[in-house]
Amino acid sequence: MGQSVTHKILASHLMSGNLVAGTEIGIRIDQTLTQDATGTMACLQFEALAIPRVRTQVSVSYIDHNMLQTGFENADDHRYLQTMAAAYGIIFSRPGNGICHQVHRERFAEPGKTLLGSDSHTPTAGGLGMLAIGA
């Protein structure tokens, strides 16, 4: 019996370990997406790694969750994410462009690629033949 699409993607992206059920593996990630509710912490952690630019084919920072601007907190987070995107080679999706998992699927999803996203709906890109993981 042939391999599933998931197994084919995992095999082509395998960086460490073996494709044996129940064992840990490391895979190459082609794309990432973050959104403003969880992306700020992800970006702070990325900065701590002291890597000069993202190494993915596509990384997008979406402003789509914390849109309410009653205080300075969300606006400050959005400004930080915008400057982070510019500094590290990340595409910035400004407020009003749409919800990250839908926009990403429409504009960036690519069959056979891997996607790691900081949104629980990230796996919807699997509908286009990606291995899409929400973290």
N, C-alpha and C positions, 0 to 999 in steps of 0.2 A: 504494500500500500504506500502511496506517495506521501510526502510531507505536507503538513498544513502550511498555510501562508505564514502563520506565526513562527513555526519552526524554521522556515526558510529565511525569514527576516532575522531571527535570533542567530542562526548559523552564519549569515553574512555579516553580522555586526559583533560577533563574539570576540572579546578582547582577553578574557581570562576564564578559566574553568572549562568544564565540559558540559554539553547538553544532556545531562542525566537528571531525571526527575528527582527532586529533593536536594539537589546540590546547588551551591551558590555559584553564580556566574557574574561576569562583568561584560557589559555591552557598550558599544559606541553609540552615543546619542547624536542624531543629526539635527534635531530642532528642539528648541525649548519655548515655552510660553509662561509668562507670569502675569498676574493681575494685581491690582492695587491692594486688595485685602490681604494677600499673602506674599506678594512680590517684594515688598519692602524688606521683610526679614530675609528672603532668599538673596536679595541684592547685597544686603549687609554681610551675609555669610560669604558671598562670592568675592566681595572686596577684601575680606580677611584672608583669602587665599593668595592675594598679591599676584594674580594673573593679569597681564596687561589688556587683553581683549578676549571676548568669547571665542571659542574654537569650534562652534557649531556652524552648520551651513546656514541656518536661520534661527535667530532668537528674537522674540517679540515681547515687549512689555505693554500690556493693555491697561488702560484706565477705564474700568467698566463696572466696578462693584460699589466702591465708597464714593458715590457721586455727591452726596449731601455736603454742602459747604457752610454749615452753621458755625463752625469754629475754624481755627487755623490748622488743626491736625491733618485733615484729609488733604487740604491744599498743600501743606508742607510735604506730605508723603508723595503727592503727585509731582511736585517740583523736583524732589529728590530722584524719583524714578525717571523723569525726563532727562536730568543731567547725567544720571547713571547710564541711560541708554546711549546718549551722545558720546560719553567717555569710553564705553566698552564695545561699541559696534553692535548695539541692539536696536532693532526697529521699535520706534515709539508709536503706539496707537493711542491717539488722544481721546479725551472724553467725547462721547457721541458717535464713535465709529461702530459701536456694537459690542455684543457680548463675546468675550475672548474665544470660547470654544466653538462658537458658530462662525465668527469671522476667520479664525485660523483654519477651520475646515474648508471654508470657501476660497480663501486666498493663498494658503501656504501648504496645505496637506498634500502629500505626495506618496503614492503607493510604493511600498517596499522600504520606506524610511522609518526611523524611530523618532518619537516625540515624547518629551518629558515635560509635564506641565504642572503648575502649582494651582490647578483648579480641578475639583473633583469630577467635572464633566469632560476633562481632556480626552478620555477614551472614545468620545464620539467620533474622533478622527479615524478610528479604526474602521468606520464605515467606508472609508476610501482606501482601505488596504494598508494603513500604517499600523505599526505597533505603537499605540499611544497609551502612555502611562500617566495617571494622575498621582501626584505626590504632595 
